[in-house]
Amino acid sequence: MEPDYITRHFHRLVISLEEDPNIRFHDLRHGFAAMLLSEGISLKVVSDMLGHSSILITGNIYARVLEEMRAEAISKLDMLLGKQKASKVAGVEKDALALKNEA
């Protein structure tokens, strides 16, 4: 088998599907890893699946995806804490109203 056999056939497939001819076979690997990470699959599992010798390699390559995940986690935490704070405030107001009605 020729070294670029898969690459050439992949390129023909991409063109036949009228997709961007600049898509490389190796881009599938990056897409696969990025999708797994964005779905919350652990860095260790993704690293193992890609055959990386260390999660540091995976972390360095997919740092952008991990940053996006970190930002999303912070946003969700802010929302959760905001809901808890609003719930506590509502509870205090409810308790104050109950005390006022008792008086």
RACORPE-V307037 format. One record per residue. N is the residue number from 0. RES is the residue in one small letter. SS is DSSP state (2 for helix, 1 for strand, 0 for the rest). PHI is phi in degrees with one decimal (* if undefined). NEAR is the number of other ideal C-beta (glycine too) atoms within 8 Angstrom. Layout:
N,RES,SS,PHI,NEAR ; N,RES,SS,PHI,NEAR
//
This chain:
0,m,0,*,3 ; 1,e,0,-73.6,5 ; 2,p,0,-57.4,4 ; 3,d,0,-102.7,6 ; 4,y,2,-54.7,8 ; 5,i,2,-64.5,7 ; 6,t,2,-60.7,9 ; 7,r,2,-64.1,9 ; 8,h,2,-68.5,8 ; 9,f,2,-62.8,10 ; 10,h,2,-60.3,10 ; 11,r,2,-62.0,8 ; 12,l,2,-62.7,8 ; 13,v,2,-59.3,11 ; 14,i,2,-65.2,9 ; 15,s,2,-66.0,6 ; 16,l,0,-88.2,6 ; 17,e,0,57.8,4 ; 18,e,0,-95.0,7 ; 19,d,0,-59.7,5 ; 20,p,0,-67.3,7 ; 21,n,0,-86.6,4 ; 22,i,0,-68.0,7 ; 23,r,0,-102.3,7 ; 24,f,2,-56.1,8 ; 25,h,2,-64.5,6 ; 26,d,2,-62.6,8 ; 27,l,2,-62.0,7 ; 28,r,2,-63.1,8 ; 29,h,2,-65.7,9 ; 30,g,2,-61.9,8 ; 31,f,2,-58.0,8 ; 32,a,2,-65.5,15 ; 33,a,2,-63.0,10 ; 34,m,2,-64.5,8 ; 35,l,2,-61.8,11 ; 36,l,2,-63.1,14 ; 37,s,2,-69.8,9 ; 38,e,0,-90.2,6 ; 39,g,0,90.9,6 ; 40,i,0,-68.2,7 ; 41,s,0,-63.6,6 ; 42,l,2,-57.5,10 ; 43,k,2,-62.8,7 ; 44,v,2,-64.5,9 ; 45,v,2,-62.3,14 ; 46,s,2,-58.9,12 ; 47,d,2,-62.7,8 ; 48,m,2,-65.0,8 ; 49,l,2,-82.0,9 ; 50,g,0,81.4,4 ; 51,h,0,-73.0,9 ; 52,s,0,-77.0,3 ; 53,s,0,-152.3,7 ; 54,i,2,-69.1,9 ; 55,l,2,-62.8,6 ; 56,i,2,-62.8,10 ; 57,t,2,-61.2,14 ; 58,g,2,-61.1,10 ; 59,n,2,-68.3,7 ; 60,i,2,-69.4,8 ; 61,y,0,-107.6,12 ; 62,a,2,-57.2,8 ; 63,r,2,-62.8,6 ; 64,v,2,-63.1,11 ; 65,l,2,-65.6,11 ; 66,e,2,-64.4,8 ; 67,e,2,-62.7,9 ; 68,m,2,-65.1,11 ; 69,r,2,-63.2,8 ; 70,a,2,-62.9,8 ; 71,e,2,-65.6,8 ; 72,a,2,-63.7,8 ; 73,i,2,-63.9,8 ; 74,s,2,-61.5,8 ; 75,k,2,-65.4,8 ; 76,l,2,-65.6,8 ; 77,d,2,-58.1,8 ; 78,m,2,-64.3,8 ; 79,l,2,-62.6,8 ; 80,l,2,-65.6,8 ; 81,g,2,-63.3,8 ; 82,k,2,-65.7,8 ; 83,q,2,-64.2,8 ; 84,k,2,-64.0,8 ; 85,a,2,-62.3,8 ; 86,s,2,-65.4,8 ; 87,k,2,-64.4,8 ; 88,v,2,-62.1,8 ; 89,a,2,-62.7,8 ; 90,g,2,-65.4,8 ; 91,v,2,-64.5,8 ; 92,e,2,-61.8,8 ; 93,k,2,-64.4,8 ; 94,d,2,-64.2,8 ; 95,a,2,-64.3,8 ; 96,l,2,-64.8,8 ; 97,a,2,-64.6,8 ; 98,l,2,-64.4,8 ; 99,k,2,-64.1,7 ; 100,n,2,-69.8,6 ; 101,e,2,-73.2,5 ; 102,a,0,-79.3,4
//
